[in-house]
Amino acid sequence: MAAAKKVTKKTARGRKQERARVAGGQKYEVGYEAKKTGRSASAVKKAVKKVGNTRKRVEKRLGR
């Protein structure tokens, strides 16, 4: 008996929730945020550790 694959639906809600976060361990997301804010990648990682992974909080922290 073959195991059935679980199908996940890509919804707009899921993408919106994903964009609201900064994955500190993902090099491309850290690089994007660094380029966007004009700060270094290490500054972005420190901001994520300090204020959490919510994009608004990280950008506010980096904008000081």
C-alpha positions as CSV (number, residue, x, y, z in Angstrom):
1,M,0.0,0.0,0.0
2,A,1.5,3.3,-1.1
3,A,1.6,6.2,1.3
4,A,-0.4,9.2,0.1
5,K,1.3,12.5,-0.3
6,K,-0.1,15.3,1.8
7,V,-0.9,18.3,-0.5
8,T,-0.3,21.7,1.0
9,K,-2.1,24.6,-0.4
10,K,-0.2,27.8,-1.1
11,T,-2.4,30.7,0.1
12,A,-2.0,34.4,0.1
13,R,-2.3,34.4,3.9
14,G,0.6,32.0,4.2
15,R,2.8,34.2,2.0
16,K,1.8,37.3,3.9
17,Q,2.7,35.7,7.2
18,E,6.0,34.5,5.8
19,R,6.9,38.1,4.6
20,A,6.2,39.5,8.0
21,R,9.2,37.6,9.5
22,V,12.9,37.7,9.0
23,A,14.6,34.3,9.1
24,G,17.9,35.1,10.9
25,G,19.4,31.8,9.8
26,Q,18.6,32.3,6.1
27,K,21.5,34.0,4.3
28,Y,19.4,35.4,1.5
29,E,16.8,36.9,3.9
30,V,19.5,38.5,6.1
31,G,21.2,39.8,2.9
32,Y,18.0,41.3,1.6
33,E,17.2,43.1,4.9
34,A,20.8,44.3,5.1
35,K,20.7,45.8,1.6
36,K,17.2,47.3,2.2
37,T,18.3,49.0,5.4
38,G,21.9,49.8,4.4
39,R,23.3,47.9,7.4
40,S,25.6,44.9,7.6
41,A,24.4,41.3,7.7
42,S,25.8,40.9,11.2
43,A,23.8,44.0,12.4
44,V,20.6,42.4,11.0
45,K,21.4,39.1,12.8
46,K,22.0,41.0,16.0
47,A,18.7,42.9,15.6
48,V,16.8,39.6,15.0
49,K,18.3,38.2,18.2
50,K,17.5,41.3,20.2
51,V,14.0,42.1,19.1
52,G,12.7,38.9,17.6
53,N,12.0,38.0,14.0
54,T,9.1,40.3,13.2
55,R,10.1,42.4,10.2
56,K,8.7,45.6,11.5
57,R,10.6,45.4,14.8
58,V,13.8,44.5,13.0
59,E,13.5,47.4,10.6
60,K,12.7,49.8,13.4
61,R,15.8,48.6,15.4
62,L,18.0,48.9,12.3
63,G,16.6,52.4,11.5
64,R,17.9,54.0,14.6
